Amino acid sequence: MHRFAPAALLLAVVVAAPVPASAQTYDRTYPITMPEPDPGVDHTARDVELPPEYRRTSVFYRSGYPPGTIIVNSADRFLYLIQNNNVALRYGVGVGRDGFRWGGTHRITRKAEWPDWTPPPEMIQRQPYLPRFMAGGPGNPMGARALYIGATVYRIHGTNAPETIGQAVSSGCFRLVNADIEDLYARVPVGTKVIVQHR
């Protein structure tokens, strides 16, 4: 059951710009906007507090990309799933903090329900207090679902901390509230094109 029903079609126009083919980082400054909650703490029920602008909705979105394409706009903190007739489903996302923004074109290479979390060595080096492994479940920072992006270490995933949606806190992954990642997960197959825009 989804917590948020799609709202009326918005009249704003969004134009999708092409991005480089490979993942790249950029120099634009994106400071951390709030502390990252500790892993294992489950704030999932706080998704009812999600600001209206970050709730899943249908929007007018003019683009040359085919239906089924995912476009992530890191600067605006929205993920768009292209539909027919210049419409997209828009989801609020949490994005990478300063130094962890990137762009490029990839494909979804794997999908997982209630994924386990194994922080990569570079994350452990930065944050040595993190667990080396956490099984999937409500307290897991990966949330209810994960979509793995190409050969990168990045994912589109759920979160146990909905207060971070619209914030710049992650190490490069994109997070949605669990109800939204479950909705997106059901709509997109492995092989879906993902375009990450940095501005």
C-alpha positions as semicolon CSV with decimal commas, in nm:
position;residue;x (nm);y (nm);z (nm)
1;M;0,000;0,000;0,000
2;H;0,144;0,339;-0,097
3;R;0,129;0,620;0,152
4;F;0,121;0,897;-0,108
5;A;-0,135;0,916;-0,389
6;P;-0,022;1,094;-0,711
7;A;-0,125;1,460;-0,707
8;A;-0,283;1,656;-0,990
9;L;-0,068;1,714;-1,295
10;L;0,165;2,009;-1,236
11;L;0,208;2,277;-1,500
12;A;0,581;2,336;-1,459
13;V;0,800;2,249;-1,757
14;V;1,125;2,060;-1,700
15;V;1,375;2,016;-1,981
16;A;1,616;1,722;-1,967
17;A;1,968;1,799;-2,084
18;P;2,211;1,532;-2,205
19;V;2,504;1,438;-1,979
20;P;2,838;1,266;-2,038
21;A;2,833;0,890;-2,089
22;S;3,062;0,800;-1,800
23;A;3,025;0,875;-1,430
24;Q;3,206;1,196;-1,345
25;T;3,245;1,407;-1,035
26;Y;3,205;1,785;-1,040
27;D;3,356;2,078;-0,857
28;R;3,029;2,248;-0,762
29;T;3,000;2,281;-0,384
30;Y;2,722;2,082;-0,218
31;P;2,778;2,105;0,158
32;I;2,631;1,845;0,388
33;T;2,292;1,979;0,490
34;M;2,220;1,762;0,795
35;P;2,393;1,488;0,997
36;E;2,356;1,134;0,867
37;P;2,149;0,927;1,117
38;D;2,324;0,633;1,278
39;P;2,272;0,299;1,101
40;G;2,028;0,070;1,277
41;V;1,797;0,352;1,386
42;D;1,459;0,313;1,215
43;H;1,279;0,641;1,146
44;T;1,068;0,498;0,862
45;A;0,739;0,613;1,018
46;R;0,854;0,972;0,982
47;D;0,778;0,954;0,609
48;V;0,440;1,111;0,697
49;E;0,639;1,430;0,770
50;L;0,784;1,444;0,417
51;P;0,742;1,798;0,278
52;P;0,475;1,815;0,003
53;E;0,727;1,906;-0,267
54;Y;0,915;1,577;-0,214
55;R;0,611;1,351;-0,229
56;R;0,559;1,133;-0,535
57;T;0,354;1,311;-0,799
58;S;0,293;1,334;-1,174
59;V;0,445;1,636;-1,349
60;F;0,465;1,778;-1,699
61;Y;0,814;1,689;-1,823
62;R;0,923;1,761;-2,177
63;S;1,207;1,533;-2,279
64;G;1,342;1,340;-2,576
65;Y;1,400;1,030;-2,364
66;P;1,172;0,728;-2,408
67;P;0,920;0,619;-2,143
68;G;1,080;0,414;-1,870
69;T;1,398;0,625;-1,850
70;I;1,509;0,737;-1,503
71;I;1,653;1,088;-1,473
72;V;1,806;1,201;-1,144
73;N;1,859;1,574;-1,100
74;S;2,101;1,609;-0,810
75;A;2,080;1,987;-0,788
76;D;1,700;1,990;-0,761
77;R;1,689;1,665;-0,557
78;F;1,429;1,493;-0,769
79;L;1,417;1,164;-0,958
80;Y;1,195;1,146;-1,266
81;L;1,057;0,833;-1,429
82;I;0,958;0,926;-1,784
83;Q;0,603;0,833;-1,887
84;N;0,412;0,888;-2,212
85;N;0,282;1,224;-2,339
86;N;0,537;1,454;-2,173
87;V;0,456;1,328;-1,824
88;A;0,692;1,196;-1,559
89;L;0,654;1,055;-1,211
90;R;0,859;1,273;-0,981
91;Y;1,007;1,143;-0,655
92;G;1,194;1,340;-0,390
93;V;1,545;1,207;-0,325
94;G;1,836;1,253;-0,090
95;V;2,164;1,306;-0,276
96;G;2,540;1,308;-0,227
97;R;2,706;1,561;0,000
98;D;2,998;1,786;-0,097
99;G;3,253;1,591;-0,298
100;F;3,016;1,302;-0,372
101;R;2,810;1,440;-0,661
102;W;2,850;1,274;-0,998
103;G;2,682;1,250;-1,337
104;G;2,658;1,013;-1,629
105;T;2,447;0,764;-1,816
106;H;2,417;0,404;-1,696
107;R;2,175;0,112;-1,672
108;I;2,015;-0,066;-1,379
109;T;2,218;-0,387;-1,352
110;R;2,057;-0,547;-1,047
111;K;1,753;-0,519;-0,821
112;A;1,721;-0,634;-0,460
113;E;1,450;-0,642;-0,195
114;W;1,556;-0,554;0,161
115;P;1,922;-0,553;0,054
116;D;2,211;-0,619;0,288
117;W;2,456;-0,335;0,337
118;T;2,833;-0,375;0,319
119;P;2,996;-0,031;0,334
120;P;3,286;-0,012;0,082
121;P;3,642;0,018;0,220
122;E;3,667;0,388;0,129
123;M;3,354;0,458;0,334
124;I;3,493;0,262;0,629
125;Q;3,812;0,465;0,603
126;R;3,615;0,789;0,627
127;Q;3,373;0,661;0,891
128;P;3,548;0,383;1,088
129;Y;3,259;0,353;1,333
130;L;3,031;0,205;1,063
131;P;2,941;-0,165;1,077
132;R;3,127;-0,387;0,830
133;F;2,800;-0,561;0,739
134;M;2,433;-0,511;0,814
135;A;2,160;-0,755;0,713
136;G;1,860;-0,619;0,527
137;G;1,569;-0,502;0,740
138;P;1,392;-0,194;0,879
139;G;1,702;-0,047;1,046
140;N;1,922;-0,091;0,739
141;P;2,019;0,240;0,567
142;M;1,952;0,076;0,227
143;G;1,582;0,059;0,304
144;A;1,324;-0,168;0,144
145;R;1,460;-0,190;-0,211
146;A;1,774;-0,113;-0,411
147;L;1,844;-0,054;-0,779
148;Y;2,214;-0,096;-0,860
149;I;2,356;0,152;-1,112
150;G;2,587;0,009;-1,377
151;A;2,935;-0,090;-1,263
152;T;2,944;0,196;-1,011
153;V;2,923;0,162;-0,631
154;Y;2,610;0,377;-0,639
155;R;2,247;0,273;-0,595
156;I;1,899;0,415;-0,595
157;H;1,760;0,279;-0,269
158;G;1,518;0,326;0,015
159;T;1,598;0,472;0,352
160;N;1,528;0,424;0,720
161;A;1,567;0,802;0,760
162;P;1,300;0,984;0,555
163;E;1,406;1,314;0,710
164;T;1,709;1,303;0,475
165;I;1,496;1,328;0,159
166;G;1,576;1,658;-0,013
167;Q;1,907;1,676;0,173
168;A;2,271;1,634;0,068
169;V;2,402;1,368;0,306
170;S;2,498;1,050;0,120
171;S;2,824;0,921;-0,027
172;G;2,680;0,938;-0,379
173;C;2,375;0,713;-0,370
174;F;2,020;0,838;-0,420
175;R;1,764;0,758;-0,152
176;L;1,384;0,763;-0,155
177;V;1,134;0,693;0,120
178;N;1,052;0,323;0,131
179;A;0,702;0,364;-0,014
180;D;0,853;0,543;-0,314
181;I;1,140;0,302;-0,378
182;E;0,890;0,015;-0,363
183;D;0,679;0,196;-0,623
184;L;0,978;0,268;-0,849
185;Y;1,116;-0,084;-0,805
186;A;0,789;-0,231;-0,931
187;R;0,791;-0,007;-1,238
188;V;1,145;-0,051;-1,374
189;P;1,324;-0,367;-1,493
190;V;1,694;-0,449;-1,499
191;G;1,838;-0,270;-1,801
192;T;1,653;0,058;-1,739
193;K;1,856;0,361;-1,847
194;V;1,959;0,597;-1,563
195;I;2,072;0,950;-1,643
196;V;2,230;1,140;-1,354
197;Q;2,236;1,517;-1,402
198;H;2,460;1,723;-1,180
199;R;2,289;2,057;-1,248
